[in-house]
Amino acid sequence: MFSFSKSLAALAGLLVVSMVVVSLVAVGNSAAQDQKKTQLEGVWKVAEVVEPASNANAKGTTITSPQPGLLIFTRGYYSGMAVTADQPRAAVAPAPACDGGKER
């Protein structure tokens, strides 16, 4: 026999499950939309430097373990930093400390 109370309980259970699923999907979408897209296209480390020869008959120089260097590319912009020598930079002596305001 048909029972109105059982049918109503089943409908209420289905409604609760549907609301939980919809809320989980909404939370997942908002979290994905909150993440900012990065404009970074790529970052490369200098791995090898090839210096061309001074004349056409000579062979160029290849440095297989160069000093540190980094190239950063974004949409429309780039930046590069590298030590172009084949030896590390010489250490620089620290600047002498000043005596407060006595130099004025």
C-alpha angles and dihedrals in degrees: 000000000000114000116198094198093054091048091049091049091051091049091049091049091050090049092052092049091048092050092050092051093048092049092049091051091048092050091048093050094048091050091051092048092049091062111096117227112238119233091212112123100179148324123217131190118215106252103168136010122207115195114196121233121261091238135026095251097054126079120244125241122253121200108199097184104038127180117270119298138160135192119197122193127192131168104296097351140072138185131195135190125177143149102236097195124093091230129056117266117267116256114259119225112244117255115256115261116253123234100239111261098341093107093069 
